[in-house]
Amino acid sequence: MKPSLLAVGLSALVLVSACSGETHPRAAATHEAETGAGAPSSPMRTPTSPDRLPNPVQSSLPIGSKTLYTKTGHGKGGVTLPASAGKASSITVTWTCAGPSNFDIIATGKPLAGSQCGDGTGVFTAEIPHAHMHDLAWKFAAADSVIWRIVVTQPPGK
């Protein structure tokens, strides 16, 4: 059974799931499974600690990007972004998680983005446009058994 990607969020976003090939019109999250080219095929082990999850930022950030927040954790969490985030044309959120349920990012009681976690090999990205940056206090909703790693960045010159 292919892992399903549940992403909810803003109408201006588009969901692309490399795992399922499905598209969801209300969110932008991309899922990239890590593969070990040339590695023997063996069952993946689900990480048991957030620091064992892969770095969600798979490639270098564009020159001039600002990292606003980076953290590992489990279960519920949250962040209050700096005021500069509210002035940006968009904010990019990249995360990975492992566990039997969802990881959701919520602001003002409304979902911004989210995903089904699984074995921790998925990397998800959502771009949150300025029009949806009314509240800079975000909550992370997840079961206590879910571990996660998240990075929030602001594109250069924005």
GUKEKE-505851 format. One record per atom (N, C-alpha, C): residue in one letter; residue number from 0; atom name; x, y, z. Coordinates in nm, 4 decimals. Example, Ala and Ser with C-alpha at 12.3 -4.5 7.8 and 13.67 -1.06 7.14 Angstrom:
2
NODE, a, 0, N, 1.3190, -0.5690, 0.7800
NODE, a, 0, CA, 1.2300, -0.4500, 0.7800
NODE, a, 0, C, 1.3200, -0.3300, 0.7800
NODE, s, 1, N, 1.2850, -0.2250, 0.7080
NODE, s, 1, CA, 1.3670, -0.1060, 0.7140
NODE, s, 1, C, 1.2900, 0.0030, 0.7870
This chain:
158
NODE, m, 0, N, 0.0848, -0.1175, 0.0000
NODE, m, 0, CA, 0.0000, 0.0000, 0.0000
NODE, m, 0, C, 0.0889, 0.1232, 0.0000
NODE, k, 1, N, 0.0688, 0.2140, -0.0921
NODE, k, 1, CA, 0.1468, 0.3354, -0.0987
NODE, k, 1, C, 0.1048, 0.4269, 0.0144
NODE, p, 2, N, 0.2046, 0.4977, 0.0766
NODE, p, 2, CA, 0.1645, 0.5913, 0.1801
NODE, p, 2, C, 0.0885, 0.7070, 0.1171
NODE, s, 3, N, -0.0170, 0.7464, 0.1816
NODE, s, 3, CA, -0.0933, 0.8585, 0.1268
NODE, s, 3, C, -0.0403, 0.9865, 0.1871
NODE, l, 4, N, -0.0501, 1.0910, 0.1134
NODE, l, 4, CA, -0.0057, 1.2209, 0.1592
NODE, l, 4, C, -0.1282, 1.3058, 0.1802
NODE, l, 5, N, -0.1472, 1.3469, 0.3018
NODE, l, 5, CA, -0.2596, 1.4342, 0.3329
NODE, l, 5, C, -0.2032, 1.5731, 0.3485
NODE, a, 6, N, -0.2444, 1.6611, 0.2672
NODE, a, 6, CA, -0.1994, 1.7988, 0.2800
NODE, a, 6, C, -0.3204, 1.8889, 0.2698
NODE, v, 7, N, -0.3283, 1.9770, 0.3628
NODE, v, 7, CA, -0.4359, 2.0729, 0.3608
NODE, v, 7, C, -0.3746, 2.2097, 0.3667
NODE, g, 8, N, -0.4423, 2.3071, 0.3180
NODE, g, 8, CA, -0.3825, 2.4390, 0.3264
NODE, g, 8, C, -0.4565, 2.5402, 0.2448
NODE, l, 9, N, -0.3808, 2.6207, 0.1789
NODE, l, 9, CA, -0.4314, 2.7382, 0.1125
NODE, l, 9, C, -0.4717, 2.7087, -0.0293
NODE, s, 10, N, -0.5738, 2.7779, -0.0764
NODE, s, 10, CA, -0.6245, 2.7527, -0.2109
NODE, s, 10, C, -0.5244, 2.7904, -0.3186
NODE, a, 11, N, -0.4274, 2.8726, -0.2877
NODE, a, 11, CA, -0.3293, 2.9148, -0.3880
NODE, a, 11, C, -0.2175, 2.8140, -0.4054
NODE, l, 12, N, -0.2198, 2.7061, -0.3284
NODE, l, 12, CA, -0.1115, 2.6092, -0.3311
NODE, l, 12, C, -0.1511, 2.4833, -0.4049
NODE, v, 13, N, -0.0533, 2.4107, -0.4517
NODE, v, 13, CA, -0.0764, 2.2879, -0.5263
NODE, v, 13, C, 0.0029, 2.1765, -0.4620
NODE, l, 14, N, -0.0580, 2.0636, -0.4453
NODE, l, 14, CA, 0.0068, 1.9496, -0.3826
NODE, l, 14, C, 0.0615, 1.8564, -0.4881
NODE, v, 15, N, 0.1845, 1.8165, -0.4692
NODE, v, 15, CA, 0.2438, 1.7181, -0.5579
NODE, v, 15, C, 0.3024, 1.6100, -0.4695
NODE, s, 16, N, 0.2625, 1.4898, -0.4919
NODE, s, 16, CA, 0.3138, 1.3798, -0.4121
NODE, s, 16, C, 0.3881, 1.2825, -0.5013
NODE, a, 17, N, 0.5173, 1.2700, -0.4786
NODE, a, 17, CA, 0.5977, 1.1778, -0.5571
NODE, a, 17, C, 0.5626, 1.0334, -0.5225
NODE, c, 18, N, 0.5115, 1.0140, -0.4020
NODE, c, 18, CA, 0.4772, 0.8777, -0.3624
NODE, c, 18, C, 0.3511, 0.8282, -0.4305
NODE, s, 19, N, 0.2498, 0.9109, -0.4312
NODE, s, 19, CA, 0.1230, 0.8633, -0.4830
NODE, s, 19, C, 0.0888, 0.9164, -0.6201
NODE, g, 20, N, 0.1585, 1.0219, -0.6626
NODE, g, 20, CA, 0.1289, 1.0822, -0.7908
NODE, g, 20, C, -0.0021, 1.1587, -0.7908
NODE, e, 21, N, -0.0618, 1.1798, -0.6742
NODE, e, 21, CA, -0.1893, 1.2495, -0.6660
NODE, e, 21, C, -0.1665, 1.3993, -0.6537
NODE, t, 22, N, -0.2623, 1.4758, -0.6956
NODE, t, 22, CA, -0.2566, 1.6208, -0.6820
NODE, t, 22, C, -0.3759, 1.6675, -0.6008
NODE, h, 23, N, -0.3505, 1.7570, -0.5094
NODE, h, 23, CA, -0.4548, 1.8142, -0.4253
NODE, h, 23, C, -0.4546, 1.9637, -0.4508
NODE, p, 24, N, -0.5657, 2.0223, -0.4893
NODE, p, 24, CA, -0.5685, 2.1631, -0.5301
NODE, p, 24, C, -0.5558, 2.2643, -0.4172
NODE, r, 25, N, -0.5552, 2.2234, -0.2918
NODE, r, 25, CA, -0.5593, 2.3219, -0.1842
NODE, r, 25, C, -0.4294, 2.3380, -0.1082
NODE, a, 26, N, -0.3232, 2.2666, -0.1419
NODE, a, 26, CA, -0.1994, 2.2807, -0.0668
NODE, a, 26, C, -0.0801, 2.2536, -0.1540
NODE, a, 27, N, 0.0336, 2.3002, -0.1109
NODE, a, 27, CA, 0.1564, 2.2742, -0.1867
NODE, a, 27, C, 0.2515, 2.2015, -0.0961
NODE, a, 28, N, 0.2605, 2.0770, -0.1131
NODE, a, 28, CA, 0.3581, 1.9990, -0.0389
NODE, a, 28, C, 0.4173, 1.9007, -0.1361
NODE, t, 29, N, 0.5476, 1.8954, -0.1399
NODE, t, 29, CA, 0.6094, 1.7962, -0.2259
NODE, t, 29, C, 0.6710, 1.6914, -0.1363
NODE, h, 30, N, 0.6655, 1.5717, -0.1800
NODE, h, 30, CA, 0.7165, 1.4599, -0.1039
NODE, h, 30, C, 0.8231, 1.3919, -0.1866
NODE, e, 31, N, 0.9447, 1.3869, -0.1328
NODE, e, 31, CA, 1.0534, 1.3226, -0.2028
NODE, e, 31, C, 1.1049, 1.2110, -0.1141
NODE, a, 32, N, 1.0956, 1.0883, -0.1609
NODE, a, 32, CA, 1.1465, 0.9759, -0.0838
NODE, a, 32, C, 1.2955, 0.9634, -0.1086
NODE, e, 33, N, 1.3715, 0.9444, -0.0027
NODE, e, 33, CA, 1.5140, 0.9228, -0.0174
NODE, e, 33, C, 1.5365, 0.7800, -0.0636
NODE, t, 34, N, 1.6246, 0.7644, -0.1590
NODE, t, 34, CA, 1.6598, 0.6307, -0.2032
NODE, t, 34, C, 1.8096, 0.6167, -0.1979
NODE, g, 35, N, 1.8562, 0.5027, -0.1655
NODE, g, 35, CA, 1.9989, 0.4753, -0.1613
NODE, g, 35, C, 2.0405, 0.4088, -0.2901
NODE, a, 36, N, 2.0836, 0.4868, -0.3874
NODE, a, 36, CA, 2.1252, 0.4304, -0.5158
NODE, a, 36, C, 2.2406, 0.3346, -0.4916
NODE, g, 37, N, 2.2272, 0.2161, -0.5390
NODE, g, 37, CA, 2.3305, 0.1149, -0.5236
NODE, g, 37, C, 2.3286, 0.0456, -0.3891
NODE, a, 38, N, 2.2456, 0.0906, -0.2989
NODE, a, 38, CA, 2.2384, 0.0288, -0.1672
NODE, a, 38, C, 2.1550, -0.0979, -0.1759
NODE, p, 39, N, 2.1914, -0.1992, -0.0982
NODE, p, 39, CA, 2.1100, -0.3205, -0.0988
NODE, p, 39, C, 1.9706, -0.2892, -0.0495
NODE, s, 40, N, 1.8713, -0.3543, -0.1092
NODE, s, 40, CA, 1.7353, -0.3274, -0.0652
NODE, s, 40, C, 1.7108, -0.3977, 0.0667
NODE, s, 41, N, 1.6779, -0.3169, 0.1650
NODE, s, 41, CA, 1.6473, -0.3696, 0.2965
NODE, s, 41, C, 1.5335, -0.2863, 0.3522
NODE, p, 42, N, 1.4568, -0.3422, 0.4428
NODE, p, 42, CA, 1.3453, -0.2660, 0.4972
NODE, p, 42, C, 1.3967, -0.1404, 0.5669
NODE, m, 43, N, 1.3265, -0.0283, 0.5438
NODE, m, 43, CA, 1.3640, 0.0978, 0.6084
NODE, m, 43, C, 1.3236, 0.0905, 0.7547
NODE, r, 44, N, 1.4092, 0.1425, 0.8391
NODE, r, 44, CA, 1.3763, 0.1499, 0.9801
NODE, r, 44, C, 1.3243, 0.2887, 1.0112
NODE, t, 45, N, 1.2139, 0.2947, 1.0794
NODE, t, 45, CA, 1.1569, 0.4227, 1.1183
NODE, t, 45, C, 1.2404, 0.4805, 1.2313
NODE, p, 46, N, 1.2866, 0.6058, 1.2162
NODE, p, 46, CA, 1.3635, 0.6688, 1.3232
NODE, p, 46, C, 1.2801, 0.6784, 1.4508
NODE, t, 47, N, 1.3474, 0.6744, 1.5633
NODE, t, 47, CA, 1.2775, 0.6845, 1.6914
NODE, t, 47, C, 1.3104, 0.8148, 1.7629
NODE, s, 48, N, 1.3979, 0.8956, 1.7058
NODE, s, 48, CA, 1.4362, 1.0220, 1.7649
NODE, s, 48, C, 1.4374, 1.1288, 1.6552
NODE, p, 49, N, 1.3887, 1.2514, 1.6835
NODE, p, 49, CA, 1.3833, 1.3540, 1.5799
NODE, p, 49, C, 1.5184, 1.3841, 1.5165
NODE, d, 50, N, 1.6274, 1.3748, 1.5950
NODE, d, 50, CA, 1.7584, 1.4048, 1.5380
NODE, d, 50, C, 1.8068, 1.2962, 1.4421
NODE, r, 51, N, 1.7353, 1.1858, 1.4322
NODE, r, 51, CA, 1.7681, 1.0793, 1.3373
NODE, r, 51, C, 1.6935, 1.0953, 1.2050
NODE, l, 52, N, 1.6035, 1.1925, 1.1981
NODE, l, 52, CA, 1.5319, 1.2200, 1.0737
NODE, l, 52, C, 1.6261, 1.2904, 0.9768
NODE, p, 53, N, 1.6032, 1.2741, 0.8461
NODE, p, 53, CA, 1.6871, 1.3454, 0.7502
NODE, p, 53, C, 1.6644, 1.4962, 0.7586
NODE, n, 54, N, 1.7645, 1.5719, 0.7159
NODE, n, 54, CA, 1.7501, 1.7162, 0.7092
NODE, n, 54, C, 1.6437, 1.7474, 0.6061
NODE, p, 55, N, 1.5375, 1.8207, 0.6422
NODE, p, 55, CA, 1.4316, 1.8463, 0.5452
NODE, p, 55, C, 1.4743, 1.9367, 0.4298
NODE, v, 56, N, 1.5788, 2.0153, 0.4463
NODE, v, 56, CA, 1.6267, 2.0993, 0.3374
NODE, v, 56, C, 1.7277, 2.0161, 0.2591
NODE, q, 57, N, 1.6805, 1.9569, 0.1483
NODE, q, 57, CA, 1.7604, 1.8623, 0.0706
NODE, q, 57, C, 1.8683, 1.9279, -0.0144
NODE, s, 58, N, 1.8505, 2.0528, -0.0515
NODE, s, 58, CA, 1.9505, 2.1204, -0.1340
NODE, s, 58, C, 1.9818, 2.2545, -0.0704
NODE, s, 59, N, 2.0823, 2.3200, -0.1232
NODE, s, 59, CA, 2.1198, 2.4510, -0.0716
NODE, s, 59, C, 2.0057, 2.5493, -0.0911
NODE, l, 60, N, 1.9889, 2.6360, 0.0037
NODE, l, 60, CA, 1.8900, 2.7420, -0.0090
NODE, l, 60, C, 1.9457, 2.8475, -0.1037
NODE, p, 61, N, 1.8589, 2.9176, -0.1754
NODE, p, 61, CA, 1.9070, 3.0254, -0.2623
NODE, p, 61, C, 1.9868, 3.1280, -0.1807
NODE, i, 62, N, 2.0901, 3.1860, -0.2424
NODE, i, 62, CA, 2.1715, 3.2866, -0.1757
NODE, i, 62, C, 2.0807, 3.4007, -0.1306
NODE, g, 63, N, 2.0957, 3.4405, -0.0066
NODE, g, 63, CA, 2.0152, 3.5486, 0.0482
NODE, g, 63, C, 1.8928, 3.5018, 0.1246
NODE, s, 64, N, 1.8623, 3.3706, 0.1213
NODE, s, 64, CA, 1.7494, 3.3187, 0.1985
NODE, s, 64, C, 1.7798, 3.3316, 0.3467
NODE, k, 65, N, 1.6769, 3.3548, 0.4249
NODE, k, 65, CA, 1.6912, 3.3632, 0.5701
NODE, k, 65, C, 1.6220, 3.2438, 0.6336
NODE, t, 66, N, 1.6923, 3.1755, 0.7198
NODE, t, 66, CA, 1.6294, 3.0693, 0.7973
NODE, t, 66, C, 1.5669, 3.1358, 0.9193
NODE, l, 67, N, 1.4359, 3.1294, 0.9283
NODE, l, 67, CA, 1.3616, 3.1938, 1.0366
NODE, l, 67, C, 1.3440, 3.1023, 1.1570
NODE, y, 68, N, 1.3427, 2.9710, 1.1312
NODE, y, 68, CA, 1.3134, 2.8770, 1.2389
NODE, y, 68, C, 1.3578, 2.7382, 1.1969
NODE, t, 69, N, 1.4195, 2.6672, 1.2860
NODE, t, 69, CA, 1.4522, 2.5271, 1.2644
NODE, t, 69, C, 1.4414, 2.4563, 1.3989
NODE, k, 70, N, 1.3790, 2.3400, 1.3987
NODE, k, 70, CA, 1.3586, 2.2687, 1.5254
NODE, k, 70, C, 1.3260, 2.1225, 1.5000
NODE, t, 71, N, 1.3559, 2.0409, 1.5974
NODE, t, 71, CA, 1.3119, 1.9017, 1.5993
NODE, t, 71, C, 1.2240, 1.8847, 1.7215
NODE, g, 72, N, 1.1326, 1.7901, 1.7148
NODE, g, 72, CA, 1.0459, 1.7672, 1.8290
NODE, g, 72, C, 0.9579, 1.6461, 1.8089
NODE, h, 73, N, 0.8616, 1.6320, 1.8962
NODE, h, 73, CA, 0.7628, 1.5250, 1.8841
NODE, h, 73, C, 0.6296, 1.5752, 1.9362
NODE, g, 74, N, 0.5244, 1.5189, 1.8793
NODE, g, 74, CA, 0.3907, 1.5593, 1.9212
NODE, g, 74, C, 0.3600, 1.7026, 1.8843
NODE, k, 75, N, 0.2880, 1.7709, 1.9717
NODE, k, 75, CA, 0.2473, 1.9090, 1.9472
NODE, k, 75, C, 0.3662, 2.0036, 1.9608
NODE, g, 76, N, 0.3561, 2.1167, 1.8939
NODE, g, 76, CA, 0.4598, 2.2184, 1.9032
NODE, g, 76, C, 0.4090, 2.3460, 1.8410
NODE, g, 77, N, 0.4999, 2.4378, 1.8205
NODE, g, 77, CA, 0.4601, 2.5609, 1.7562
NODE, g, 77, C, 0.5742, 2.6599, 1.7485
NODE, v, 78, N, 0.5488, 2.7691, 1.6777
NODE, v, 78, CA, 0.6485, 2.8735, 1.6593
NODE, v, 78, C, 0.5760, 3.0067, 1.6396
NODE, t, 79, N, 0.6368, 3.1134, 1.6875
NODE, t, 79, CA, 0.5938, 3.2474, 1.6521
NODE, t, 79, C, 0.7045, 3.3048, 1.5659
NODE, l, 80, N, 0.6725, 3.3283, 1.4397
NODE, l, 80, CA, 0.7708, 3.3778, 1.3436
NODE, l, 80, C, 0.7989, 3.5259, 1.3688
NODE, p, 81, N, 0.9186, 3.5733, 1.3298
NODE, p, 81, CA, 0.9497, 3.7152, 1.3484
NODE, p, 81, C, 0.8623, 3.8033, 1.2591
NODE, a, 82, N, 0.8522, 3.9310, 1.2936
NODE, a, 82, CA, 0.7684, 4.0252, 1.2186
NODE, a, 82, C, 0.8077, 4.0323, 1.0717
NODE, s, 83, N, 0.9358, 4.0110, 1.0396
NODE, s, 83, CA, 0.9802, 4.0164, 0.9001
NODE, s, 83, C, 0.9079, 3.9130, 0.8145
NODE, a, 84, N, 0.8655, 3.8043, 0.8736
NODE, a, 84, CA, 0.7931, 3.7003, 0.7990
NODE, a, 84, C, 0.6606, 3.7534, 0.7482
NODE, g, 85, N, 0.5963, 3.8388, 0.8234
NODE, g, 85, CA, 0.4687, 3.8951, 0.7825
NODE, g, 85, C, 0.4796, 3.9937, 0.6678
NODE, k, 86, N, 0.6013, 4.0416, 0.6424
NODE, k, 86, CA, 0.6245, 4.1362, 0.5332
NODE, k, 86, C, 0.6730, 4.0669, 0.4064
NODE, a, 87, N, 0.7090, 3.9410, 0.4171
NODE, a, 87, CA, 0.7627, 3.8658, 0.3029
NODE, a, 87, C, 0.6519, 3.8327, 0.2034
NODE, s, 88, N, 0.6892, 3.8169, 0.0768
NODE, s, 88, CA, 0.5891, 3.7795, -0.0245
NODE, s, 88, C, 0.5454, 3.6345, -0.0045
NODE, s, 89, N, 0.6317, 3.5542, 0.0565
NODE, s, 89, CA, 0.5968, 3.4159, 0.0894
NODE, s, 89, C, 0.6976, 3.3626, 0.1910
NODE, i, 90, N, 0.6609, 3.2547, 0.2532
NODE, i, 90, CA, 0.7467, 3.1826, 0.3472
NODE, i, 90, C, 0.7453, 3.0365, 0.3027
NODE, t, 91, N, 0.8603, 2.9709, 0.3090
NODE, t, 91, CA, 0.8681, 2.8304, 0.2719
NODE, t, 91, C, 0.8867, 2.7469, 0.3981
NODE, v, 92, N, 0.8060, 2.6427, 0.4105
NODE, v, 92, CA, 0.8141, 2.5512, 0.5236
NODE, v, 92, C, 0.8516, 2.4144, 0.4679
NODE, t, 93, N, 0.9551, 2.3548, 0.5239
NODE, t, 93, CA, 0.9995, 2.2219, 0.4820
NODE, t, 93, C, 1.0071, 2.1359, 0.6073
NODE, w, 94, N, 0.9513, 2.0145, 0.5991
NODE, w, 94, CA, 0.9512, 1.9276, 0.7166
NODE, w, 94, C, 0.9601, 1.7813, 0.6763
NODE, t, 95, N, 0.9957, 1.7027, 0.7742
NODE, t, 95, CA, 0.9910, 1.5577, 0.7629
NODE, t, 95, C, 0.9378, 1.5074, 0.8966
NODE, c, 96, N, 0.8725, 1.3939, 0.8942
NODE, c, 96, CA, 0.8174, 1.3407, 1.0182
NODE, c, 96, C, 0.8075, 1.1884, 1.0086
NODE, a, 97, N, 0.8011, 1.1250, 1.1229
NODE, a, 97, CA, 0.7854, 0.9797, 1.1284
NODE, a, 97, C, 0.6835, 0.9477, 1.2362
NODE, g, 98, N, 0.5983, 0.8529, 1.2059
NODE, g, 98, CA, 0.4970, 0.8121, 1.3024
NODE, g, 98, C, 0.3707, 0.7681, 1.2325
NODE, p, 99, N, 0.2766, 0.7186, 1.3108
NODE, p, 99, CA, 0.1561, 0.6590, 1.2527
NODE, p, 99, C, 0.0446, 0.7573, 1.2176
NODE, s, 100, N, 0.0686, 0.8869, 1.2282
NODE, s, 100, CA, -0.0407, 0.9809, 1.1999
NODE, s, 100, C, 0.0097, 1.1021, 1.1227
NODE, n, 101, N, -0.0675, 1.2087, 1.1226
NODE, n, 101, CA, -0.0381, 1.3295, 1.0467
NODE, n, 101, C, 0.0461, 1.4283, 1.1254
NODE, f, 102, N, 0.1083, 1.5193, 1.0506
NODE, f, 102, CA, 0.1739, 1.6372, 1.1046
NODE, f, 102, C, 0.1084, 1.7543, 1.0332
NODE, d, 103, N, 0.0455, 1.8451, 1.1078
NODE, d, 103, CA, -0.0261, 1.9566, 1.0489
NODE, d, 103, C, 0.0263, 2.0888, 1.1035
NODE, i, 104, N, 0.0329, 2.1889, 1.0163
NODE, i, 104, CA, 0.0744, 2.3241, 1.0530
NODE, i, 104, C, -0.0515, 2.4103, 1.0461
NODE, i, 105, N, -0.0823, 2.4788, 1.1569
NODE, i, 105, CA, -0.2090, 2.5504, 1.1712
NODE, i, 105, C, -0.1822, 2.6943, 1.2162
NODE, a, 106, N, -0.2544, 2.7898, 1.1572
NODE, a, 106, CA, -0.2484, 2.9297, 1.2005
NODE, a, 106, C, -0.3906, 2.9819, 1.2088
NODE, t, 107, N, -0.4204, 3.0544, 1.3146
NODE, t, 107, CA, -0.5545, 3.1101, 1.3371
NODE, t, 107, C, -0.6618, 3.0024, 1.3243
NODE, g, 108, N, -0.6326, 2.8843, 1.3716
NODE, g, 108, CA, -0.7283, 2.7747, 1.3671
NODE, g, 108, C, -0.7498, 2.7142, 1.2304
NODE, k, 109, N, -0.6774, 2.7611, 1.1287
NODE, k, 109, CA, -0.6932, 2.7092, 0.9924
NODE, k, 109, C, -0.5662, 2.6367, 0.9488
NODE, p, 110, N, -0.5827, 2.5232, 0.8834
NODE, p, 110, CA, -0.4647, 2.4489, 0.8377
NODE, p, 110, C, -0.3913, 2.5226, 0.7256
NODE, l, 111, N, -0.2581, 2.5316, 0.7393
NODE, l, 111, CA, -0.1736, 2.5874, 0.6346
NODE, l, 111, C, -0.1188, 2.4762, 0.5449
NODE, a, 112, N, -0.0757, 2.3671, 0.6078
NODE, a, 112, CA, -0.0191, 2.2538, 0.5339
NODE, a, 112, C, -0.0119, 2.1354, 0.6282
NODE, g, 113, N, 0.0110, 2.0187, 0.5737
NODE, g, 113, CA, 0.0239, 1.8999, 0.6559
NODE, g, 113, C, 0.0577, 1.7796, 0.5713
NODE, s, 114, N, 0.0881, 1.6700, 0.6388
NODE, s, 114, CA, 0.1234, 1.5478, 0.5673
NODE, s, 114, C, 0.0988, 1.4265, 0.6554
NODE, q, 115, N, 0.0900, 1.3124, 0.5918
NODE, q, 115, CA, 0.0908, 1.1844, 0.6620
NODE, q, 115, C, 0.2381, 1.1527, 0.6859
NODE, c, 116, N, 0.2750, 1.1033, 0.8004
NODE, c, 116, CA, 0.4165, 1.0884, 0.8327
NODE, c, 116, C, 0.4801, 0.9605, 0.7793
NODE, g, 117, N, 0.4372, 0.8453, 0.8224
NODE, g, 117, CA, 0.4989, 0.7219, 0.7741
NODE, g, 117, C, 0.6336, 0.6936, 0.8378
NODE, d, 118, N, 0.7301, 0.6496, 0.7532
NODE, d, 118, CA, 0.8582, 0.6013, 0.8055
NODE, d, 118, C, 0.9659, 0.7073, 0.8190
NODE, g, 119, N, 0.9367, 0.8321, 0.7909
NODE, g, 119, CA, 1.0329, 0.9391, 0.8094
NODE, g, 119, C, 1.1210, 0.9670, 0.6895
NODE, t, 120, N, 1.0974, 0.8998, 0.5778
NODE, t, 120, CA, 1.1806, 0.9239, 0.4602
NODE, t, 120, C, 1.1241, 1.0341, 0.3718
NODE, g, 121, N, 1.0012, 1.0757, 0.3948
NODE, g, 121, CA, 0.9404, 1.1800, 0.3123
NODE, g, 121, C, 0.9848, 1.3185, 0.3544
NODE, v, 122, N, 1.0008, 1.4049, 0.2568
NODE, v, 122, CA, 1.0314, 1.5454, 0.2812
NODE, v, 122, C, 0.9206, 1.6258, 0.2157
NODE, f, 123, N, 0.8619, 1.7173, 0.2898
NODE, f, 123, CA, 0.7466, 1.7936, 0.2444
NODE, f, 123, C, 0.7797, 1.9422, 0.2445
NODE, t, 124, N, 0.7298, 2.0137, 0.1456
NODE, t, 124, CA, 0.7534, 2.1574, 0.1343
NODE, t, 124, C, 0.6218, 2.2266, 0.1025
NODE, a, 125, N, 0.5967, 2.3365, 0.1713
NODE, a, 125, CA, 0.4790, 2.4189, 0.1424
NODE, a, 125, C, 0.5240, 2.5637, 0.1356
NODE, e, 126, N, 0.4775, 2.6345, 0.0345
NODE, e, 126, CA, 0.5027, 2.7767, 0.0245
NODE, e, 126, C, 0.3764, 2.8489, 0.0699
NODE, i, 127, N, 0.3919, 2.9313, 0.1713
NODE, i, 127, CA, 0.2790, 3.0039, 0.2286
NODE, i, 127, C, 0.2864, 3.1475, 0.1749
NODE, p, 128, N, 0.1919, 3.1886, 0.0908
NODE, p, 128, CA, 0.1961, 3.3238, 0.0348
NODE, p, 128, C, 0.1632, 3.4309, 0.1386
NODE, h, 129, N, 0.2083, 3.5523, 0.1116
NODE, h, 129, CA, 0.1872, 3.6664, 0.2015
NODE, h, 129, C, 0.0398, 3.6835, 0.2389
NODE, a, 130, N, -0.0479, 3.6589, 0.1462
NODE, a, 130, CA, -0.1910, 3.6763, 0.1708
NODE, a, 130, C, -0.2409, 3.5889, 0.2861
NODE, h, 131, N, -0.1676, 3.4855, 0.3218
NODE, h, 131, CA, -0.2105, 3.3951, 0.4294
NODE, h, 131, C, -0.1202, 3.4048, 0.5521
NODE, m, 132, N, -0.0486, 3.5161, 0.5648
NODE, m, 132, CA, 0.0434, 3.5344, 0.6771
NODE, m, 132, C, -0.0144, 3.6296, 0.7819
NODE, h, 133, N, -0.1456, 3.6241, 0.8046
NODE, h, 133, CA, -0.2105, 3.7134, 0.9015
NODE, h, 133, C, -0.1627, 3.6858, 1.0435
NODE, d, 134, N, -0.1424, 3.5610, 1.0752
NODE, d, 134, CA, -0.1020, 3.5225, 1.2100
NODE, d, 134, C, 0.0349, 3.4567, 1.2016
NODE, l, 135, N, 0.1309, 3.5096, 1.2744
NODE, l, 135, CA, 0.2673, 3.4554, 1.2721
NODE, l, 135, C, 0.2894, 3.3506, 1.3804
NODE, a, 136, N, 0.1851, 3.3213, 1.4588
NODE, a, 136, CA, 0.1931, 3.2151, 1.5584
NODE, a, 136, C, 0.1346, 3.0887, 1.4965
NODE, w, 137, N, 0.2205, 2.9910, 1.4700
NODE, w, 137, CA, 0.1783, 2.8652, 1.4084
NODE, w, 137, C, 0.1834, 2.7541, 1.5117
NODE, k, 138, N, 0.0897, 2.6627, 1.5001
NODE, k, 138, CA, 0.0884, 2.5440, 1.5863
NODE, k, 138, C, 0.1171, 2.4225, 1.5003
NODE, f, 139, N, 0.1853, 2.3262, 1.5581
NODE, f, 139, CA, 0.2094, 2.1983, 1.4937
NODE, f, 139, C, 0.1234, 2.0959, 1.5661
NODE, a, 140, N, 0.0371, 2.0286, 1.4927
NODE, a, 140, CA, -0.0512, 1.9286, 1.5519
NODE, a, 140, C, -0.0042, 1.7911, 1.5072
NODE, a, 141, N, 0.0233, 1.7060, 1.6036
NODE, a, 141, CA, 0.0658, 1.5690, 1.5758
NODE, a, 141, C, 0.0453, 1.4857, 1.7016
NODE, a, 142, N, 0.0272, 1.3575, 1.6816
NODE, a, 142, CA, 0.0163, 1.2659, 1.7964
NODE, a, 142, C, 0.1503, 1.2635, 1.8704
NODE, d, 143, N, 0.1470, 1.2312, 1.9987
NODE, d, 143, CA, 0.2695, 1.2256, 2.0783
NODE, d, 143, C, 0.3725, 1.1285, 2.0199
NODE, s, 144, N, 0.3262, 1.0288, 1.9464
NODE, s, 144, CA, 0.4173, 0.9282, 1.8895
NODE, s, 144, C, 0.4861, 0.9757, 1.7618
NODE, v, 145, N, 0.4492, 1.0934, 1.7108
NODE, v, 145, CA, 0.5086, 1.1469, 1.5879
NODE, v, 145, C, 0.6323, 1.2298, 1.6223
NODE, i, 146, N, 0.7429, 1.2029, 1.5524
NODE, i, 146, CA, 0.8619, 1.2856, 1.5646
NODE, i, 146, C, 0.8743, 1.3685, 1.4369
NODE, w, 147, N, 0.9309, 1.4894, 1.4476
NODE, w, 147, CA, 0.9360, 1.5773, 1.3315
NODE, w, 147, C, 1.0593, 1.6655, 1.3347
NODE, r, 148, N, 1.0896, 1.7174, 1.2172
NODE, r, 148, CA, 1.1974, 1.8134, 1.1963
NODE, r, 148, C, 1.1445, 1.9168, 1.0985
NODE, i, 149, N, 1.1593, 2.0461, 1.1292
NODE, i, 149, CA, 1.0998, 2.1503, 1.0459
NODE, i, 149, C, 1.1981, 2.2664, 1.0267
NODE, v, 150, N, 1.1930, 2.3269, 0.9088
NODE, v, 150, CA, 1.2720, 2.4458, 0.8773
NODE, v, 150, C, 1.1775, 2.5451, 0.8079
NODE, v, 151, N, 1.1791, 2.6713, 0.8552
NODE, v, 151, CA, 1.0988, 2.7778, 0.7949
NODE, v, 151, C, 1.1981, 2.8790, 0.7385
NODE, t, 152, N, 1.1848, 2.9093, 0.6089
NODE, t, 152, CA, 1.2760, 3.0039, 0.5438
NODE, t, 152, C, 1.1996, 3.1136, 0.4722
NODE, q, 153, N, 1.2689, 3.2248, 0.4561
NODE, q, 153, CA, 1.2163, 3.3386, 0.3815
NODE, q, 153, C, 1.3030, 3.3542, 0.2575
NODE, p, 154, N, 1.2428, 3.3587, 0.1388
NODE, p, 154, CA, 1.3209, 3.3726, 0.0153
NODE, p, 154, C, 1.4042, 3.5026, 0.0158
NODE, p, 155, N, 1.5101, 3.5074, -0.0652
NODE, p, 155, CA, 1.5948, 3.6257, -0.0696
NODE, p, 155, C, 1.5200, 3.7496, -0.1187
NODE, g, 156, N, 1.5568, 3.8631, -0.0610
NODE, g, 156, CA, 1.5025, 3.9907, -0.1057
NODE, g, 156, C, 1.3546, 4.0099, -0.0839
NODE, k, 157, N, 1.2960, 3.9345, 0.0092
NODE, k, 157, CA, 1.1515, 3.9441, 0.0282
NODE, k, 157, C, 1.1199, 3.9711, 0.1723
